[in-house]
Amino acid sequence: MSDFILFNDEFVQSDQAVLKSSNRGFKFGDGIFESMRMCNGELQFAELHADRLKAAMKALKFDSYELFDDYFLRQKTVELAKKNKFSGNVRFRLSVFRGGEGLYSPLINKPEFILEASILPYSSYELNKKGLIIDVYDELTKPINKLSNYKTSNALLYVMAGLYQKQHRLDEAIILNQNGFLCESTSSNVFVVYDNQIYTPALSEGCVAGVMRSVILKIAKMNDIQVIEAQISPEILKQADEVFVTNASSGVRWVMGYGKKRYFNEMAKTIASFL
């Protein structure tokens, strides 16, 4: 971990307490977050992160959301990396929460933020050497609503899926939406290769509008690889040829097994090579 965090434009020792008990992010999950990656000193896909961040802040009715643009993200991440004397391969988490007090109805809509950083050992996106083991988590499902595509601070569903994942010694758990269809995994978007086609849950299925998901869709289109955004039954996992998951921190990771089913990774290799 880093020695410093950035709290509302001030560098603070990472082990120093900065939040009050009245903090709305703590009390109500009233906030959002972005996970980002810097490679060789350059923040990856800053425009996509900024677009999603601003859209989420607007949806949550924050003031001044337009200030959280790609220039802001690039500037703050570079400042924090330098303060921590990190060489340039860094994972960041930006947490934005509503300042002020109040009960369910906030007194103000001013955003406050914390930016954290941790060093990464490698300088580029690399496909995992050992495939992931997954299973479907169905004790809770994800609701589909206007906030489903954003990374909100209300993450209990992912915590519970993470506990299931840990209990069953999995690398990822697959989350279903309220209608029982594939949504995403604990930390990533999901892609399934079946009958020479790539499928991924549509945003209308309630999955997070992942930055790496957007990048993969663009890469596929540029290379004449069709990706179908659809409503997908979890039964497809039993017949699929490949499954891979994506996020902005790790890039592409291929799945090796689901129960007794074993997968290939040729398409995952191809997609990852373009990153």
C-alpha positions as CSV (number, residue, x, y, z in Angstrom):
1,M,0.0,0.0,0.0
2,S,0.9,3.6,-0.4
3,D,2.2,6.0,2.3
4,F,-0.2,8.8,1.2
5,I,-3.8,9.2,0.0
6,L,-5.4,12.2,-1.6
7,F,-8.3,13.5,0.4
8,N,-10.1,16.5,-1.1
9,D,-6.9,17.8,-2.7
10,E,-4.8,17.3,0.4
11,F,-2.1,14.6,0.9
12,V,-2.8,12.6,4.0
13,Q,-0.9,9.7,5.6
14,S,-2.7,6.6,4.5
15,D,-3.1,5.3,8.1
16,Q,-4.6,8.6,9.3
17,A,-8.3,8.8,10.0
18,V,-10.0,11.3,7.7
19,L,-13.8,10.4,7.8
20,K,-16.2,11.5,10.5
21,S,-18.9,9.2,11.8
22,S,-21.4,11.4,10.0
23,N,-19.9,10.5,6.6
24,R,-22.7,9.7,4.1
25,G,-20.6,7.2,2.2
26,F,-20.1,5.2,5.5
27,K,-23.7,5.7,6.8
28,F,-25.7,5.2,3.6
29,G,-23.4,4.0,0.9
30,D,-24.0,7.4,-0.7
31,G,-21.3,7.5,-3.3
32,I,-19.6,5.9,-6.2
33,F,-16.1,4.7,-7.1
34,E,-13.7,4.1,-10.0
35,S,-10.9,1.6,-10.2
36,M,-8.2,2.7,-12.7
37,R,-4.8,1.7,-13.8
38,M,-1.6,3.6,-14.8
39,C,0.9,1.9,-17.1
40,N,4.4,3.5,-17.4
41,G,3.2,6.8,-16.0
42,E,0.1,7.1,-18.2
43,L,-3.5,6.6,-16.9
44,Q,-5.2,4.1,-19.1
45,F,-8.6,5.0,-20.7
46,A,-8.9,8.2,-18.7
47,E,-11.7,9.6,-21.0
48,L,-13.8,6.4,-20.5
49,H,-13.4,6.5,-16.8
50,A,-14.3,10.2,-16.7
51,D,-17.4,9.7,-18.8
52,R,-18.7,6.9,-16.6
53,L,-17.8,8.8,-13.4
54,K,-19.6,12.0,-14.5
55,A,-22.6,10.0,-15.7
56,A,-22.8,8.3,-12.3
57,M,-22.4,11.5,-10.4
58,K,-25.1,13.1,-12.5
59,A,-27.5,10.1,-11.9
60,L,-26.8,10.5,-8.1
61,K,-27.6,14.2,-8.3
62,F,-24.1,15.5,-7.2
63,D,-23.2,19.1,-7.8
64,S,-20.2,20.0,-10.0
65,Y,-19.9,16.6,-11.5
66,E,-18.6,18.1,-14.7
67,L,-15.3,19.0,-12.9
68,F,-14.4,15.3,-12.6
69,D,-13.2,15.1,-16.2
70,D,-10.3,13.2,-17.7
71,Y,-7.9,16.1,-17.0
72,F,-8.8,15.9,-13.3
73,L,-8.2,12.1,-13.3
74,R,-4.9,12.4,-15.0
75,Q,-3.7,15.3,-12.8
76,K,-4.7,13.7,-9.5
77,T,-3.3,10.2,-10.3
78,V,0.0,11.6,-11.4
79,E,0.3,13.8,-8.3
80,L,-0.5,10.9,-6.0
81,A,1.9,8.5,-7.8
82,K,4.7,11.1,-7.5
83,K,4.0,11.7,-3.8
84,N,4.3,8.0,-3.1
85,K,7.4,7.8,-5.3
86,F,5.7,5.1,-7.4
87,S,7.5,4.4,-10.7
88,G,4.4,4.5,-12.9
89,N,2.6,1.2,-12.8
90,V,-0.1,1.8,-10.3
91,R,-3.7,0.8,-9.4
92,F,-6.0,3.6,-8.2
93,R,-9.3,3.7,-6.5
94,L,-11.2,7.0,-6.5
95,S,-14.1,7.1,-4.1
96,V,-16.6,10.0,-4.4
97,F,-19.2,10.6,-1.7
98,R,-21.7,13.2,-0.8
99,G,-20.4,15.7,1.7
100,G,-22.4,17.2,4.6
101,E,-24.9,15.5,6.9
102,G,-28.6,14.8,6.9
103,L,-30.6,11.6,7.1
104,Y,-31.8,9.9,3.9
105,S,-32.4,13.4,2.5
106,P,-28.9,15.0,2.2
107,L,-28.5,18.6,3.3
108,I,-26.1,19.4,0.5
109,N,-25.0,17.7,-2.7
110,K,-21.3,18.7,-2.7
111,P,-18.9,15.9,-3.7
112,E,-15.9,14.9,-1.7
113,F,-13.3,12.3,-2.7
114,I,-10.5,10.0,-1.6
115,L,-7.9,8.8,-4.1
116,E,-5.9,5.7,-3.1
117,A,-2.9,4.1,-4.9
118,S,-1.1,0.8,-4.8
119,I,1.9,-0.3,-6.8
120,L,1.6,-2.9,-9.5
121,P,4.5,-5.4,-10.2
122,Y,4.0,-5.4,-14.0
123,S,3.9,-2.6,-16.6
124,S,1.3,-3.9,-19.0
125,Y,-1.9,-6.0,-19.2
126,E,-1.0,-9.7,-19.2
127,L,-3.2,-12.7,-19.8
128,N,-3.3,-14.9,-16.7
129,K,-1.1,-18.0,-17.0
130,K,-3.4,-20.1,-14.8
131,G,-7.1,-20.1,-15.7
132,L,-9.7,-19.1,-13.2
133,I,-12.1,-21.4,-11.5
134,I,-15.7,-20.0,-11.2
135,D,-19.2,-20.9,-10.1
136,V,-22.5,-19.2,-10.1
137,Y,-23.6,-17.3,-7.0
138,D,-27.4,-17.3,-6.8
139,E,-28.2,-16.6,-3.1
140,L,-28.8,-12.9,-4.0
141,T,-29.4,-11.4,-7.4
142,K,-28.7,-7.9,-8.9
143,P,-31.7,-5.6,-9.5
144,I,-32.0,-3.9,-12.8
145,N,-32.5,-0.1,-12.4
146,K,-31.0,3.2,-13.5
147,L,-28.0,2.8,-11.2
148,S,-27.2,-0.8,-12.1
149,N,-24.5,0.2,-14.7
150,Y,-22.5,2.3,-12.2
151,K,-20.1,1.3,-9.5
152,T,-21.9,2.6,-6.4
153,S,-20.7,2.4,-2.8
154,N,-23.6,0.2,-2.0
155,A,-21.7,-3.1,-2.7
156,L,-23.2,-5.6,-0.3
157,L,-24.1,-7.9,-3.2
158,Y,-20.5,-8.1,-4.2
159,V,-19.4,-8.6,-0.6
160,M,-21.7,-11.6,-0.2
161,A,-20.6,-13.0,-3.6
162,G,-17.0,-12.5,-2.4
163,L,-17.7,-14.4,0.8
164,Y,-19.2,-17.2,-1.3
165,Q,-16.2,-17.1,-3.6
166,K,-13.8,-17.4,-0.6
167,Q,-15.8,-20.1,1.1
168,H,-15.8,-22.3,-2.1
169,R,-12.2,-21.5,-3.0
170,L,-13.1,-19.8,-6.3
171,D,-11.3,-17.2,-8.3
172,E,-14.5,-15.4,-9.4
173,A,-18.2,-15.9,-8.7
174,I,-20.8,-15.2,-11.4
175,I,-23.7,-12.9,-10.4
176,L,-27.1,-13.2,-11.9
177,N,-29.6,-10.4,-12.4
178,Q,-33.1,-10.3,-10.9
179,N,-34.5,-12.4,-13.8
180,G,-31.9,-15.1,-13.4
181,F,-29.7,-14.3,-16.4
182,L,-26.0,-13.7,-16.5
183,C,-25.0,-10.2,-15.2
184,E,-21.3,-10.0,-14.3
185,S,-18.8,-11.5,-11.9
186,T,-17.6,-10.4,-8.5
187,S,-15.2,-7.9,-10.0
188,S,-15.5,-8.1,-13.7
189,N,-17.7,-8.1,-16.8
190,V,-18.3,-11.6,-18.4
191,F,-17.8,-12.8,-22.0
192,V,-18.8,-16.2,-23.3
193,V,-17.6,-17.9,-26.5
194,Y,-20.2,-20.3,-27.8
195,D,-20.5,-21.8,-31.3
196,N,-17.8,-19.4,-32.7
197,Q,-19.6,-16.3,-31.4
198,I,-18.7,-14.0,-28.4
199,Y,-21.6,-13.1,-26.1
200,T,-21.7,-10.6,-23.2
201,P,-24.6,-9.5,-21.1
202,A,-26.2,-6.3,-22.5
203,L,-26.2,-3.2,-20.3
204,S,-30.0,-3.6,-20.1
205,E,-29.3,-6.8,-18.1
206,G,-28.0,-4.7,-15.2
207,C,-24.3,-5.2,-15.5
208,V,-21.7,-2.5,-14.7
209,A,-20.8,-0.5,-17.8
210,G,-17.2,-1.6,-17.4
211,V,-14.4,0.6,-19.0
212,M,-12.5,-2.5,-20.1
213,R,-15.8,-4.0,-21.5
214,S,-16.1,-0.9,-23.7
215,V,-12.5,-1.2,-24.8
216,I,-13.0,-4.9,-25.7
217,L,-16.1,-4.1,-27.7
218,K,-14.2,-1.5,-29.6
219,I,-11.2,-3.7,-30.2
220,A,-13.5,-6.5,-31.4
221,K,-15.2,-4.2,-33.9
222,M,-11.9,-2.8,-35.2
223,N,-10.7,-6.4,-35.9
224,D,-14.0,-7.7,-37.4
225,I,-14.7,-9.9,-34.4
226,Q,-18.4,-9.9,-33.6
227,V,-19.6,-9.5,-30.0
228,I,-23.3,-10.0,-29.3
229,E,-24.7,-8.1,-26.4
230,A,-27.7,-10.2,-25.2
231,Q,-29.7,-11.7,-22.4
232,I,-27.8,-14.9,-21.6
233,S,-28.9,-17.9,-19.6
234,P,-26.4,-19.3,-17.1
235,E,-27.0,-22.7,-18.8
236,I,-24.6,-21.5,-21.5
237,L,-21.7,-22.0,-19.1
238,K,-22.2,-25.7,-19.4
239,Q,-21.8,-25.7,-23.3
240,A,-19.5,-22.7,-23.9
241,D,-16.1,-23.1,-25.5
242,E,-14.5,-20.2,-23.6
243,V,-15.3,-17.8,-20.8
244,F,-13.3,-14.8,-20.0
245,V,-13.7,-11.8,-17.6
246,T,-12.5,-8.2,-18.0
247,N,-11.9,-5.2,-15.8
248,A,-9.8,-2.0,-16.0
249,S,-7.2,-3.2,-13.5
250,S,-6.4,-6.7,-14.8
251,G,-7.5,-6.5,-18.5
252,V,-8.5,-9.9,-19.8
253,R,-8.5,-13.0,-17.6
254,W,-9.5,-16.4,-19.0
255,V,-11.6,-19.0,-17.1
256,M,-10.4,-22.6,-17.0
257,G,-13.2,-24.3,-15.1
258,Y,-16.8,-24.2,-14.1
259,G,-17.7,-27.4,-12.1
260,K,-16.5,-30.3,-14.2
261,K,-16.5,-28.1,-17.4
262,R,-13.1,-27.1,-18.8
263,Y,-12.6,-24.2,-21.3
264,F,-10.1,-23.2,-24.0
265,N,-8.6,-19.7,-24.1
266,E,-7.8,-19.0,-27.8
267,M,-10.2,-16.1,-28.1
268,A,-9.1,-14.7,-24.8
269,K,-5.5,-14.8,-26.0
270,T,-6.5,-13.0,-29.3
271,I,-8.4,-10.2,-27.5
272,A,-5.7,-9.8,-24.8
273,S,-3.0,-9.5,-27.5
274,F,-4.7,-6.3,-28.8
275,L,-4.4,-4.6,-25.4
